Amino acid sequence: MRKSIALIPTDTGTLCWSFALWGLPAVFAAVYAVLFAVNAVYAAVSMRRKYRKLRAL
């Protein structure tokens, strides 16, 4: 349950819904920046984990 909640920012639907804030540029920029940061951290962690798995082969 925690993992699914933590991964909400990486969901494509969440990104699409963030564009509903397009009319409020300051709010949109803040939300988009947070989504970008969370996605970047998740990608780095995921790539590291996958690299270790491949290295173990």
PDB file of N, H, CA, C and O in Angstrom:
ATOM      1  N   MET A   1       0.831  -1.192   0.000  1.00  0.00           N
ATOM      2  CA  MET A   1       0.000   0.000   0.000  1.00  0.00           C
ATOM      3  C   MET A   1       0.879   1.262   0.000  1.00  0.00           C
ATOM      4  O   MET A   1       0.619   2.202  -0.750  1.00  0.00           O
ATOM      5  N   ARG A   2       1.913   1.274   0.839  1.00  0.00           N
ATOM      6  H   ARG A   2       2.125   0.509   1.448  1.00  0.00           H
ATOM      7  CA  ARG A   2       2.796   2.436   0.899  1.00  0.00           C
ATOM      8  C   ARG A   2       3.495   2.681  -0.424  1.00  0.00           C
ATOM      9  O   ARG A   2       3.623   3.817  -0.881  1.00  0.00           O
ATOM     10  N   LYS A   3       3.943   1.593  -1.026  1.00  0.00           N
ATOM     11  H   LYS A   3       3.838   0.670  -0.655  1.00  0.00           H
ATOM     12  CA  LYS A   3       4.668   1.719  -2.295  1.00  0.00           C
ATOM     13  C   LYS A   3       3.759   2.310  -3.374  1.00  0.00           C
ATOM     14  O   LYS A   3       4.185   3.174  -4.140  1.00  0.00           O
ATOM     15  N   SER A   4       2.512   1.848  -3.434  1.00  0.00           N
ATOM     16  H   SER A   4       2.166   1.146  -2.811  1.00  0.00           H
ATOM     17  CA  SER A   4       1.608   2.361  -4.458  1.00  0.00           C
ATOM     18  C   SER A   4       1.315   3.843  -4.247  1.00  0.00           C
ATOM     19  O   SER A   4       1.168   4.590  -5.214  1.00  0.00           O
ATOM     20  N   ILE A   5       1.232   4.264  -3.011  1.00  0.00           N
ATOM     21  H   ILE A   5       1.352   3.657  -2.225  1.00  0.00           H
ATOM     22  CA  ILE A   5       1.009   5.685  -2.726  1.00  0.00           C
ATOM     23  C   ILE A   5       2.269   6.485  -3.042  1.00  0.00           C
ATOM     24  O   ILE A   5       2.185   7.595  -3.567  1.00  0.00           O
ATOM     25  N   ALA A   6       3.414   5.934  -2.730  1.00  0.00           N
ATOM     26  H   ALA A   6       3.482   5.033  -2.303  1.00  0.00           H
ATOM     27  CA  ALA A   6       4.667   6.641  -3.002  1.00  0.00           C
ATOM     28  C   ALA A   6       4.923   6.791  -4.498  1.00  0.00           C
ATOM     29  O   ALA A   6       5.598   7.728  -4.924  1.00  0.00           O
ATOM     30  N   LEU A   7       4.388   5.875  -5.291  1.00  0.00           N
ATOM     31  H   LEU A   7       3.839   5.113  -4.946  1.00  0.00           H
ATOM     32  CA  LEU A   7       4.624   5.912  -6.738  1.00  0.00           C
ATOM     33  C   LEU A   7       3.574   6.718  -7.507  1.00  0.00           C
ATOM     34  O   LEU A   7       3.627   6.779  -8.735  1.00  0.00           O
ATOM     35  N   ILE A   8       2.635   7.327  -6.811  1.00  0.00           N
ATOM     36  H   ILE A   8       2.592   7.277  -5.813  1.00  0.00           H
ATOM     37  CA  ILE A   8       1.619   8.142  -7.491  1.00  0.00           C
ATOM     38  C   ILE A   8       2.255   9.227  -8.356  1.00  0.00           C
ATOM     39  O   ILE A   8       1.785   9.443  -9.473  1.00  0.00           O
ATOM     40  N   PRO A   9       3.308   9.928  -7.896  1.00  0.00           N
ATOM     41  CA  PRO A   9       3.904  10.949  -8.765  1.00  0.00           C
ATOM     42  C   PRO A   9       4.538  10.397 -10.044  1.00  0.00           C
ATOM     43  O   PRO A   9       4.745  11.152 -10.995  1.00  0.00           O
ATOM     44  N   THR A  10       4.847   9.116 -10.088  1.00  0.00           N
ATOM     45  H   THR A  10       4.679   8.503  -9.315  1.00  0.00           H
ATOM     46  CA  THR A  10       5.446   8.543 -11.292  1.00  0.00           C
ATOM     47  C   THR A  10       4.382   8.040 -12.269  1.00  0.00           C
ATOM     48  O   THR A  10       4.712   7.608 -13.374  1.00  0.00           O
ATOM     49  N   ASP A  11       3.136   8.092 -11.877  1.00  0.00           N
ATOM     50  H   ASP A  11       2.869   8.443 -10.979  1.00  0.00           H
ATOM     51  CA  ASP A  11       2.041   7.618 -12.724  1.00  0.00           C
ATOM     52  C   ASP A  11       1.776   8.620 -13.846  1.00  0.00           C
ATOM     53  O   ASP A  11       1.756   9.829 -13.615  1.00  0.00           O
ATOM     54  N   THR A  12       1.578   8.121 -15.036  1.00  0.00           N
ATOM     55  H   THR A  12       1.594   7.139 -15.224  1.00  0.00           H
ATOM     56  CA  THR A  12       1.320   8.978 -16.191  1.00  0.00           C
ATOM     57  C   THR A  12       0.023   9.767 -16.025  1.00  0.00           C
ATOM     58  O   THR A  12      -0.068  10.915 -16.460  1.00  0.00           O
ATOM     59  N   GLY A  13      -0.958   9.166 -15.409  1.00  0.00           N
ATOM     60  H   GLY A  13      -0.884   8.233 -15.055  1.00  0.00           H
ATOM     61  CA  GLY A  13      -2.230   9.857 -15.180  1.00  0.00           C
ATOM     62  C   GLY A  13      -2.066  11.070 -14.280  1.00  0.00           C
ATOM     63  O   GLY A  13      -2.720  12.092 -14.484  1.00  0.00           O
ATOM     64  N   THR A  14      -1.201  10.960 -13.292  1.00  0.00           N
ATOM     65  H   THR A  14      -0.670  10.129 -13.126  1.00  0.00           H
ATOM     66  CA  THR A  14      -0.944  12.092 -12.412  1.00  0.00           C
ATOM     67  C   THR A  14      -0.330  13.240 -13.199  1.00  0.00           C
ATOM     68  O   THR A  14      -0.688  14.401 -12.999  1.00  0.00           O
ATOM     69  N   LEU A  15       0.588  12.914 -14.089  1.00  0.00           N
ATOM     70  H   LEU A  15       0.879  11.971 -14.251  1.00  0.00           H
ATOM     71  CA  LEU A  15       1.181  13.949 -14.931  1.00  0.00           C
ATOM     72  C   LEU A  15       0.117  14.612 -15.799  1.00  0.00           C
ATOM     73  O   LEU A  15       0.094  15.835 -15.937  1.00  0.00           O
ATOM     74  N   CYS A  16      -0.755  13.809 -16.377  1.00  0.00           N
ATOM     75  H   CYS A  16      -0.736  12.815 -16.265  1.00  0.00           H
ATOM     76  CA  CYS A  16      -1.827  14.368 -17.212  1.00  0.00           C
ATOM     77  C   CYS A  16      -2.737  15.286 -16.395  1.00  0.00           C
ATOM     78  O   CYS A  16      -3.099  16.368 -16.857  1.00  0.00           O
ATOM     79  N   TRP A  17      -3.106  14.862 -15.189  1.00  0.00           N
ATOM     80  H   TRP A  17      -2.812  13.983 -14.814  1.00  0.00           H
ATOM     81  CA  TRP A  17      -3.965  15.683 -14.347  1.00  0.00           C
ATOM     82  C   TRP A  17      -3.272  16.973 -13.913  1.00  0.00           C
ATOM     83  O   TRP A  17      -3.940  17.975 -13.659  1.00  0.00           O
ATOM     84  N   SER A  18      -1.967  16.960 -13.829  1.00  0.00           N
ATOM     85  H   SER A  18      -1.425  16.146 -14.036  1.00  0.00           H
ATOM     86  CA  SER A  18      -1.267  18.184 -13.425  1.00  0.00           C
ATOM     87  C   SER A  18      -1.458  19.286 -14.470  1.00  0.00           C
ATOM     88  O   SER A  18      -1.387  20.470 -14.141  1.00  0.00           O
ATOM     89  N   PHE A  19      -1.697  18.907 -15.712  1.00  0.00           N
ATOM     90  H   PHE A  19      -1.754  17.946 -15.980  1.00  0.00           H
ATOM     91  CA  PHE A  19      -1.911  19.905 -16.757  1.00  0.00           C
ATOM     92  C   PHE A  19      -3.249  20.615 -16.610  1.00  0.00           C
ATOM     93  O   PHE A  19      -3.501  21.599 -17.306  1.00  0.00           O
ATOM     94  N   ALA A  20      -4.110  20.136 -15.722  1.00  0.00           N
ATOM     95  H   ALA A  20      -3.905  19.337 -15.157  1.00  0.00           H
ATOM     96  CA  ALA A  20      -5.350  20.851 -15.418  1.00  0.00           C
ATOM     97  C   ALA A  20      -5.025  22.174 -14.722  1.00  0.00           C
ATOM     98  O   ALA A  20      -5.860  23.078 -14.678  1.00  0.00           O
ATOM     99  N   LEU A  21      -3.830  22.280 -14.187  1.00  0.00           N
ATOM    100  H   LEU A  21      -3.152  21.546 -14.223  1.00  0.00           H
ATOM    101  CA  LEU A  21      -3.396  23.502 -13.503  1.00  0.00           C
ATOM    102  C   LEU A  21      -2.708  24.480 -14.444  1.00  0.00           C
ATOM    103  O   LEU A  21      -2.144  25.477 -13.992  1.00  0.00           O
ATOM    104  N   TRP A  22      -2.745  24.213 -15.730  1.00  0.00           N
ATOM    105  H   TRP A  22      -3.203  23.403 -16.097  1.00  0.00           H
ATOM    106  CA  TRP A  22      -2.062  25.037 -16.725  1.00  0.00           C
ATOM    107  C   TRP A  22      -2.475  26.512 -16.625  1.00  0.00           C
ATOM    108  O   TRP A  22      -1.667  27.403 -16.891  1.00  0.00           O
ATOM    109  N   GLY A  23      -3.705  26.762 -16.250  1.00  0.00           N
ATOM    110  H   GLY A  23      -4.361  26.039 -16.034  1.00  0.00           H
ATOM    111  CA  GLY A  23      -4.206  28.129 -16.135  1.00  0.00           C
ATOM    112  C   GLY A  23      -3.645  28.891 -14.949  1.00  0.00           C
ATOM    113  O   GLY A  23      -3.765  30.114 -14.884  1.00  0.00           O
ATOM    114  N   LEU A  24      -3.038  28.189 -14.020  1.00  0.00           N
ATOM    115  H   LEU A  24      -2.940  27.195 -14.073  1.00  0.00           H
ATOM    116  CA  LEU A  24      -2.407  28.802 -12.850  1.00  0.00           C
ATOM    117  C   LEU A  24      -0.906  28.537 -12.942  1.00  0.00           C
ATOM    118  O   LEU A  24      -0.416  27.572 -12.356  1.00  0.00           O
ATOM    119  N   PRO A  25      -0.181  29.367 -13.659  1.00  0.00           N
ATOM    120  CA  PRO A  25       1.221  29.076 -13.966  1.00  0.00           C
ATOM    121  C   PRO A  25       2.111  28.824 -12.749  1.00  0.00           C
ATOM    122  O   PRO A  25       2.969  27.942 -12.794  1.00  0.00           O
ATOM    123  N   ALA A  26       1.931  29.566 -11.683  1.00  0.00           N
ATOM    124  H   ALA A  26       1.235  30.283 -11.647  1.00  0.00           H
ATOM    125  CA  ALA A  26       2.783  29.376 -10.499  1.00  0.00           C
ATOM    126  C   ALA A  26       2.516  28.015  -9.846  1.00  0.00           C
ATOM    127  O   ALA A  26       3.447  27.307  -9.463  1.00  0.00           O
ATOM    128  N   VAL A  27       1.258  27.669  -9.727  1.00  0.00           N
ATOM    129  H   VAL A  27       0.502  28.244 -10.038  1.00  0.00           H
ATOM    130  CA  VAL A  27       0.893  26.377  -9.122  1.00  0.00           C
ATOM    131  C   VAL A  27       1.331  25.236 -10.030  1.00  0.00           C
ATOM    132  O   VAL A  27       1.878  24.237  -9.565  1.00  0.00           O
ATOM    133  N   PHE A  28       1.087  25.392 -11.319  1.00  0.00           N
ATOM    134  H   PHE A  28       0.643  26.204 -11.696  1.00  0.00           H
ATOM    135  CA  PHE A  28       1.493  24.353 -12.268  1.00  0.00           C
ATOM    136  C   PHE A  28       2.996  24.123 -12.213  1.00  0.00           C
ATOM    137  O   PHE A  28       3.447  22.977 -12.189  1.00  0.00           O
ATOM    138  N   ALA A  29       3.775  25.198 -12.194  1.00  0.00           N
ATOM    139  H   ALA A  29       3.409  26.129 -12.214  1.00  0.00           H
ATOM    140  CA  ALA A  29       5.234  25.066 -12.167  1.00  0.00           C
ATOM    141  C   ALA A  29       5.692  24.337 -10.907  1.00  0.00           C
ATOM    142  O   ALA A  29       6.595  23.503 -10.964  1.00  0.00           O
ATOM    143  N   ALA A  30       5.074  24.647  -9.780  1.00  0.00           N
ATOM    144  H   ALA A  30       4.340  25.325  -9.734  1.00  0.00           H
ATOM    145  CA  ALA A  30       5.449  23.989  -8.524  1.00  0.00           C
ATOM    146  C   ALA A  30       5.107  22.502  -8.564  1.00  0.00           C
ATOM    147  O   ALA A  30       5.932  21.663  -8.200  1.00  0.00           O
ATOM    148  N   VAL A  31       3.909  22.181  -8.999  1.00  0.00           N
ATOM    149  H   VAL A  31       3.239  22.862  -9.295  1.00  0.00           H
ATOM    150  CA  VAL A  31       3.481  20.773  -9.072  1.00  0.00           C
ATOM    151  C   VAL A  31       4.345  20.011 -10.065  1.00  0.00           C
ATOM    152  O   VAL A  31       4.775  18.891  -9.790  1.00  0.00           O
ATOM    153  N   TYR A  32       4.598  20.612 -11.212  1.00  0.00           N
ATOM    154  H   TYR A  32       4.249  21.522 -11.436  1.00  0.00           H
ATOM    155  CA  TYR A  32       5.397  19.967 -12.241  1.00  0.00           C
ATOM    156  C   TYR A  32       6.833  19.741 -11.756  1.00  0.00           C
ATOM    157  O   TYR A  32       7.432  18.705 -12.044  1.00  0.00           O
ATOM    158  N   ALA A  33       7.378  20.709 -11.024  1.00  0.00           N
ATOM    159  H   ALA A  33       6.891  21.551 -10.791  1.00  0.00           H
ATOM    160  CA  ALA A  33       8.740  20.565 -10.483  1.00  0.00           C
ATOM    161  C   ALA A  33       8.806  19.429  -9.469  1.00  0.00           C
ATOM    162  O   ALA A  33       9.774  18.669  -9.447  1.00  0.00           O
ATOM    163  N   VAL A  34       7.790  19.314  -8.640  1.00  0.00           N
ATOM    164  H   VAL A  34       7.004  19.931  -8.658  1.00  0.00           H
ATOM    165  CA  VAL A  34       7.758  18.221  -7.658  1.00  0.00           C
ATOM    166  C   VAL A  34       7.653  16.878  -8.373  1.00  0.00           C
ATOM    167  O   VAL A  34       8.352  15.929  -8.018  1.00  0.00           O
ATOM    168  N   LEU A  35       6.793  16.793  -9.369  1.00  0.00           N
ATOM    169  H   LEU A  35       6.225  17.563  -9.657  1.00  0.00           H
ATOM    170  CA  LEU A  35       6.664  15.545 -10.128  1.00  0.00           C
ATOM    171  C   LEU A  35       7.981  15.188 -10.818  1.00  0.00           C
ATOM    172  O   LEU A  35       8.378  14.024 -10.844  1.00  0.00           O
ATOM    173  N   PHE A  36       8.651  16.191 -11.373  1.00  0.00           N
ATOM    174  H   PHE A  36       8.328  17.138 -11.352  1.00  0.00           H
ATOM    175  CA  PHE A  36       9.942  15.955 -12.022  1.00  0.00           C
ATOM    176  C   PHE A  36      10.964  15.428 -11.023  1.00  0.00           C
ATOM    177  O   PHE A  36      11.678  14.467 -11.311  1.00  0.00           O
ATOM    178  N   ALA A  37      11.037  16.049  -9.856  1.00  0.00           N
ATOM    179  H   ALA A  37      10.457  16.830  -9.622  1.00  0.00           H
ATOM    180  CA  ALA A  37      12.014  15.636  -8.845  1.00  0.00           C
ATOM    181  C   ALA A  37      11.756  14.209  -8.374  1.00  0.00           C
ATOM    182  O   ALA A  37      12.687  13.413  -8.254  1.00  0.00           O
ATOM    183  N   VAL A  38      10.504  13.891  -8.109  1.00  0.00           N
ATOM    184  H   VAL A  38       9.748  14.538  -8.207  1.00  0.00           H
ATOM    185  CA  VAL A  38      10.173  12.534  -7.645  1.00  0.00           C
ATOM    186  C   VAL A  38      10.486  11.516  -8.732  1.00  0.00           C
ATOM    187  O   VAL A  38      11.025  10.448  -8.442  1.00  0.00           O
ATOM    188  N   ASN A  39      10.155  11.832  -9.974  1.00  0.00           N
ATOM    189  H   ASN A  39       9.717  12.699 -10.209  1.00  0.00           H
ATOM    190  CA  ASN A  39      10.456  10.921 -11.081  1.00  0.00           C
ATOM    191  C   ASN A  39      11.956  10.731 -11.265  1.00  0.00           C
ATOM    192  O   ASN A  39      12.408   9.623 -11.552  1.00  0.00           O
ATOM    193  N   ALA A  40      12.728  11.795 -11.105  1.00  0.00           N
ATOM    194  H   ALA A  40      12.360  12.695 -10.872  1.00  0.00           H
ATOM    195  CA  ALA A  40      14.184  11.688 -11.244  1.00  0.00           C
ATOM    196  C   ALA A  40      14.777  10.795 -10.159  1.00  0.00           C
ATOM    197  O   ALA A  40      15.648   9.971 -10.438  1.00  0.00           O
ATOM    198  N   VAL A  41      14.312  10.956  -8.939  1.00  0.00           N
ATOM    199  H   VAL A  41      13.605  11.626  -8.713  1.00  0.00           H
ATOM    200  CA  VAL A  41      14.802  10.115  -7.840  1.00  0.00           C
ATOM    201  C   VAL A  41      14.406   8.659  -8.078  1.00  0.00           C
ATOM    202  O   VAL A  41      15.220   7.751  -7.916  1.00  0.00           O
ATOM    203  N   TYR A  42      13.154   8.448  -8.463  1.00  0.00           N
ATOM    204  H   TYR A  42      12.492   9.186  -8.595  1.00  0.00           H
ATOM    205  CA  TYR A  42      12.698   7.080  -8.716  1.00  0.00           C
ATOM    206  C   TYR A  42      13.488   6.432  -9.851  1.00  0.00           C
ATOM    207  O   TYR A  42      13.858   5.261  -9.763  1.00  0.00           O
ATOM    208  N   ALA A  43      13.745   7.187 -10.910  1.00  0.00           N
ATOM    209  H   ALA A  43      13.445   8.138 -10.981  1.00  0.00           H
ATOM    210  CA  ALA A  43      14.505   6.646 -12.038  1.00  0.00           C
ATOM    211  C   ALA A  43      15.919   6.265 -11.617  1.00  0.00           C
ATOM    212  O   ALA A  43      16.426   5.216 -12.014  1.00  0.00           O
ATOM    213  N   ALA A  44      16.553   7.111 -10.817  1.00  0.00           N
ATOM    214  H   ALA A  44      16.141   7.963 -10.494  1.00  0.00           H
ATOM    215  CA  ALA A  44      17.913   6.818 -10.362  1.00  0.00           C
ATOM    216  C   ALA A  44      17.945   5.557  -9.497  1.00  0.00           C
ATOM    217  O   ALA A  44      18.819   4.706  -9.659  1.00  0.00           O
ATOM    218  N   VAL A  45      17.001   5.449  -8.593  1.00  0.00           N
ATOM    219  H   VAL A  45      16.291   6.140  -8.462  1.00  0.00           H
ATOM    220  CA  VAL A  45      16.943   4.268  -7.718  1.00  0.00           C
ATOM    221  C   VAL A  45      16.647   3.017  -8.548  1.00  0.00           C
ATOM    222  O   VAL A  45      17.260   1.970  -8.339  1.00  0.00           O
ATOM    223  N   SER A  46      15.723   3.128  -9.472  1.00  0.00           N
ATOM    224  H   SER A  46      15.225   3.978  -9.641  1.00  0.00           H
ATOM    225  CA  SER A  46      15.354   1.992 -10.307  1.00  0.00           C
ATOM    226  C   SER A  46      16.521   1.542 -11.189  1.00  0.00           C
ATOM    227  O   SER A  46      16.787   0.347 -11.314  1.00  0.00           O
ATOM    228  N   MET A  47      17.213   2.506 -11.797  1.00  0.00           N
ATOM    229  H   MET A  47      16.997   3.477 -11.695  1.00  0.00           H
ATOM    230  CA  MET A  47      18.353   2.145 -12.645  1.00  0.00           C
ATOM    231  C   MET A  47      19.462   1.481 -11.836  1.00  0.00           C
ATOM    232  O   MET A  47      20.096   0.537 -12.308  1.00  0.00           O
ATOM    233  N   ARG A  48      19.692   1.958 -10.644  1.00  0.00           N
ATOM    234  H   ARG A  48      19.177   2.725 -10.260  1.00  0.00           H
ATOM    235  CA  ARG A  48      20.728   1.360  -9.795  1.00  0.00           C
ATOM    236  C   ARG A  48      20.365  -0.086  -9.444  1.00  0.00           C
ATOM    237  O   ARG A  48      21.205  -0.985  -9.495  1.00  0.00           O
ATOM    238  N   ARG A  49      19.093  -0.284  -9.088  1.00  0.00           N
ATOM    239  H   ARG A  49      18.411   0.446  -9.047  1.00  0.00           H
ATOM    240  CA  ARG A  49      18.642  -1.632  -8.725  1.00  0.00           C
ATOM    241  C   ARG A  49      18.744  -2.576  -9.925  1.00  0.00           C
ATOM    242  O   ARG A  49      19.192  -3.715  -9.786  1.00  0.00           O
ATOM    243  N   LYS A  50      18.335  -2.111 -11.082  1.00  0.00           N
ATOM    244  H   LYS A  50      17.971  -1.186 -11.195  1.00  0.00           H
ATOM    245  CA  LYS A  50      18.381  -2.958 -12.278  1.00  0.00           C
ATOM    246  C   LYS A  50      19.822  -3.227 -12.712  1.00  0.00           C
ATOM    247  O   LYS A  50      20.135  -4.316 -13.194  1.00  0.00           O
ATOM    248  N   TYR A  51      20.683  -2.252 -12.543  1.00  0.00           N
ATOM    249  H   TYR A  51      20.429  -1.367 -12.151  1.00  0.00           H
ATOM    250  CA  TYR A  51      22.085  -2.452 -12.873  1.00  0.00           C
ATOM    251  C   TYR A  51      22.702  -3.536 -11.993  1.00  0.00           C
ATOM    252  O   TYR A  51      23.472  -4.373 -12.465  1.00  0.00           O
ATOM    253  N   ARG A  52      22.358  -3.509 -10.721  1.00  0.00           N
ATOM    254  H   ARG A  52      21.733  -2.830 -10.337  1.00  0.00           H
ATOM    255  CA  ARG A  52      22.879  -4.546  -9.813  1.00  0.00           C
ATOM    256  C   ARG A  52      22.375  -5.938 -10.207  1.00  0.00           C
ATOM    257  O   ARG A  52      23.122  -6.914 -10.147  1.00  0.00           O
ATOM    258  N   LYS A  53      21.102  -6.020 -10.611  1.00  0.00           N
ATOM    259  H   LYS A  53      20.495  -5.227 -10.660  1.00  0.00           H
ATOM    260  CA  LYS A  53      20.563  -7.307 -11.034  1.00  0.00           C
ATOM    261  C   LYS A  53      21.274  -7.807 -12.288  1.00  0.00           C
ATOM    262  O   LYS A  53      21.620  -8.984 -12.383  1.00  0.00           O
ATOM    263  N   LEU A  54      21.489  -6.920 -13.238  1.00  0.00           N
ATOM    264  H   LEU A  54      21.208  -5.963 -13.161  1.00  0.00           H
ATOM    265  CA  LEU A  54      22.176  -7.318 -14.455  1.00  0.00           C
ATOM    266  C   LEU A  54      23.628  -7.688 -14.168  1.00  0.00           C
ATOM    267  O   LEU A  54      24.162  -8.627 -14.758  1.00  0.00           O
ATOM    268  N   ARG A  55      24.244  -6.970 -13.290  1.00  0.00           N
ATOM    269  H   ARG A  55      23.809  -6.207 -12.811  1.00  0.00           H
ATOM    270  CA  ARG A  55      25.643  -7.238 -12.934  1.00  0.00           C
ATOM    271  C   ARG A  55      25.783  -8.609 -12.269  1.00  0.00           C
ATOM    272  O   ARG A  55      26.796  -9.289 -12.436  1.00  0.00           O
ATOM    273  N   ALA A  56      24.754  -9.005 -11.516  1.00  0.00           N
ATOM    274  H   ALA A  56      23.932  -8.452 -11.381  1.00  0.00           H
ATOM    275  CA  ALA A  56      24.769 -10.302 -10.834  1.00  0.00           C
ATOM    276  C   ALA A  56      24.679 -11.470 -11.826  1.00  0.00           C
ATOM    277  O   ALA A  56      25.107 -12.583 -11.521  1.00  0.00           O
ATOM    278  N   LEU A  57      24.128 -11.210 -12.996  1.00  0.00           N
ATOM    279  H   LEU A  57      23.781 -10.305 -13.244  1.00  0.00           H
ATOM    280  CA  LEU A  57      24.022 -12.278 -13.998  1.00  0.00           C
ATOM    281  C   LEU A  57      25.390 -12.585 -14.551  1.00  0.00           C
ATOM    282  O   LEU A  57      25.528 -13.455 -15.411  1.00  0.00           O
TER     283      LEU A  57
END
